[in-house]
């Protein structure tokens, strides 16, 4: 992950939004080294929600000062050497992209982004022994885990493996159909009685929904549509809410709040204006539009100016199969009211056989 750091103000802003730890990391000779207390921070953040560590920066009473590192390449190499030493650290969660060098106030700072460990990877511990060497990030500090907490993490590794296990010989027909949402339940059934659902702006390399366009709200809109059976309560953006789905549905563009509709159209501008588009670019646009919300095939096809059948056949079916897109109604994959939502963290796949869409 890349962070745009240039000034102390940038660091202050990071501290407001991320779990942040700063360490001077000067070493005995003043050229820089990985400080010994870095490793308990690594363990603590990995066993919690992850976080960011800046080497070459000092924090005192909420005030940051940049000392910098004279030899960040050496510090980086020492970091990975220890990460890959199982006698020192139980697992290496970092890739090359997680450790970068930033220049802040003309000084080099090593930026280390520590991801949260999965249940299977926990506990992340030090010195080859989990008991007595496991840490957890709590209240901006690295807290030593007691033996019971460590044993609980070890027990949960088994549950994580069970949850991830693929059961061969089973398919959608083995699920209890009555427990899955259907178009009839959603569009003809009860809706949320009084809930507002917001959506946080997400961005991609080429398309972005800003927080101004998609402000999260806890208020509730009483707008309803008598012309559409089954539609009822809608959120402030005009999206339909249903007790059967865990995200709002864009089912009718005419019901959307104008600013929100304009934001969606901005995302869809490129395919709306071009009859041919590279497949990866089209998938990026679709994923951006469907982030954190369902869109019916009809609504999505209107936004990107493609026929519903063509959109489903050329893109959506493939994206569902590869796991980048999820269905609102998995038991009715070809239903005319099917709705689609981007899977968390989904990215367009690289393809070589179909560089662009066919018309």
N, C-alpha and C positions, 0 to 999 in steps of 0.2 A: 504494500500500500504506500502511495506517495503522498507526502504532506508538504504543502507549500510554505516553508518556513524561511523568513528573511529578517524579521525583526522580533524584538521582545514582545511586541503587541501580538504577533502571530502566536507566540507561545502562550500568552495569557488567554487568547481565544481558545486554543486547544485545551487548556486546563479547565475551561468552562464546559466542554462537551465530552471529554474523554477522561478515563482513569489515567492520570499522568504522574510520572515519577522522574525527578531530575537528580542526576548524580554528577559530581565534579569530575571524577575519573581522571585525575592528573597523574597518578602514579608517583613513585619515589624519584624518578629522574625528570619528571615534569613533561614527558612526551605523551603521556596518556596510557591508561591501562583499564581493563575491566575490573571495577572494584569488587571486593569480596562480597559485599552486601548486595550486589546486583543479583546474585543467584537466588537468594531467598525471595527477592522481588519477582524474578522470573517464575519461580514455583508458585508464589502467591497469586500472581495475575493469571497464570495458566489454569490454576484450580478454581478461579472465580470467573469473571467476565472478560478476561483479557485486559490489555492496556498498552500504554506507550511509555517508553523510557528514553530519556534524552541524556546522553553521555557528553560531558563538557559544559553542562549548565548547572548552576547552583540555585537552589531555592531557599530563601530564609524569610520566615514570617510572611509568606505569600508574595514575596518580591523575587523576581528572577534576575540573574546576572550570568553573562556568557563568558566563560574562560576559554572555551574551545579546546580542540585536541590538535597537537602538533603533528601527530602521525596516526590519523584515523584508520588507515589501511592496516596497520599493525594491530590496532585494537580490534578491528573487525575480524582479522584472521585468528587472533587469540580467542575471541568470542566463539567462533564456529569450532575451533579445536576442542574447546571444553564442552560445547553442546553435543559433540559427537563422541564424547568419552563417557560411556555408560557407568563408569565408576564414580563419575562426578555428577551427572545429570541423567535422570531416568529416561527421558525422551527429548528429542529435538523437534520442536514445533515450528521452527523458523526456516523460511526459504530465503534465497538471495534477495528477493523483492521486499522482504520484511525488514531488512537492515540497509539503510541508505545514509548518505552523508548530505547534510544541509549546511549552507553557509549563512550564519546568522550574525549580523553586525560584523561581517568580514572575518568571522572565525568559524572553523569547522566543528560541526556538531554531529555525533552519530545518533541517528533516529532508529529506534528498535521497536517495531510493532509486534507485540506478543498476542497471539490469538488465544481464545479460550480452548482448553483441551476438551475432547469428547469424553464421555463417561468411560469409554474403553481405555483412554489414555491416562485417566486419573487413577491414583494421585500422581502428580508430577512432583518428584522428590529428589533429594540430593544425597550424595555420598553412599549410594548403593543400598540404602536402607530406608523404607518408607516411614517406619515408626520412629518418631523423634526428628525426622528430617523433611517434613512436609509443612508447607506454609499456605496461608489463605489470605487474600486481600479483603480487608474489612475496614470501613471508615477511613480510607486513605492511608492505611497502614498494613504492614505485613505481619499477620498474626500466626503464631505457632499452632499447628493443629494437634489436638490431643489424640490419643490412640483410638478412641471410639470413632472420631470423625474419619480417621484414616481407614479404619476397618470398614466403615460404611461405604467409602469410596471404592475400596477393593471389592466389596460385595456387589456394588452397582455395575462393575465391569461385566458381570455375567448377564445382567438384565440388558445392557446395551447390546451384547452379542445376540441375545434372543430377539430383540426388537429388529435387528438388522438382518436376521436370517431369512433367506429366500426359501419359501416352501414350494418344492417342486410338485407338479401335478395338480395345482390349484389355480383357479381363475376367477373371473368376476362372477360366474354362475354359482360359486360356492359361498358368496356373501349373502347375507340376509337382505334381500331386495327391499323389504319393508323399512329397513333402517337407513336406506340411502335416499337422498332427495331426488325428486322427479319434477319435470316441468309442471305437471298438474298440481303437485303439492305447493310449488313455489308461486305459480302464477294464478292459481285458483284458491290456494289455502291461506291461512292466517299469516300476517306479517308482524314485524316487531311492533308492540303497542306504543312505545314512546321512547325511541332511542335514536340518537344522532351518531352517525358513523363518519369519521373523517379519514382522510388519506394523506400521508406524508409525501411530499414531493420527492421523486427519485430521478436520478439522472443517468444517462448513458453517454458514450463518447460523442454521439451526434444529436441526442434529443434529451430534453430536460423539462420536467414539470417543476416549477418553482413553488416555494412555500406560499408565495403571494397568491398563486393561482389555486393551490390546493391546501388551504389552511384547515388544520384539524379543528373540529368543533364538537362541543358536547351538547350544543343546543339541538332542538328538534324542529324540523319543518313539518307543518300540518298539510302541506300540499298533497293532494290526492288526484287520481284520475278516474272519473266515473266511466270513461269510454273504454278503458282497458280492464277486462275482468281479472280479478286477482291482484291488481296493483293496489297498494294501500299507502302506508306511511313511507315517506321518502326523507332522505337526509338533506342537509342544507344545499348540497350540490344537485339535488334532484334525482339521486340514484335510489332505486327501489331497495327496500330492506325486507329480509325474510328470516323467520326463525329457523329455517331449514339450511341456511348457508352462513358461513362465517365471514362473509365479505359482501359489500353492497353490489348491486347489479346495475349496469348501464343498459337499460332495455329500450329506451325511447329517447332519442336525441332532443325531441321537442320538450321534454320534461326537465332538461338540465338547466341549471342556473347559467346565465349567459357568459359570465367570466370563466366558469369551469368548462363550458362547451368550447369557448375560444381556446383555452389551454389544450384541450384534446385535439382540436383542429390544427393547432400549431405543431403538435407532435406528428400529426398525420399529413402535414403539408407536402412533404416530398413525394410520397406515393400518390397523393391526391392530384399533384401537378404533373406527374410523369407516368406514362403508360407502361414503361419498362424500368425495372429496378433490380440491382443485384440481390440475390437471395439473402445473403447475410445482412444487408442493409434493411431489407424489408422485414426480416425477422427481428432486427433490433427495434424498429419502429413499433411492430406489433407488441413486443415484450414491454416497451415503455408505456404504451397505451393501456395495457392490461395489468400493469403493476398494482398490486393491492386491491384490485377490484375485478369483478366479472364483467365481461361485455358479451351481449348476445351476438350471434353471427350476423344478424341483420344490422345492428348498430355499428359493429366493427367494419362491416363491408361498406356501409355508408361513409364512414370516416376516411377510409383509405381508397375509396372509389374503385372497388373491385366487385365482381359478381360474388354472391355468397358461395355458390358451388365452386368457383375457381379458387376463392380464398381458402376454402376448407381443403380442397384436393391438393393444391400446390404447397400450402404452408401449414395450416392448422393441424391436419392429420399427422403430418411428419413431426411437428413440434410436440404433439401429445405423446407420440410413440417414443420420442427421445427423452421425454421427461421435462422439457423446458416449459410446457404448458399443461395446465390441469383443467379437467372438465367439471362444470357445475353438476352435471347429471351423467355420471359414469356408466349407468345402465342404459342410457339412451344416447349413444354417441352421435347419431345422425339426426336427432330430433331438430325440427326447424327452430325451436327456441333454445337450443343448446347455447351455453355461455362459457367463456374461456377466461382463465386467469393465469398470469405468468407465475411459474414456480419460483420460490425464493432463491435468489442468486442466479437465476437462469441467464444464460448467455447464448447468442446465436452460434450454431455449429459451423465449423469450417466444411465447405463442400467443394468438390472439384468437378463433379459431373454435370452440375447445373449452375453455371455462373450467374444466370439471370432468369427471371421468370419468363414463361411463355404465354403468349396471348392467343 
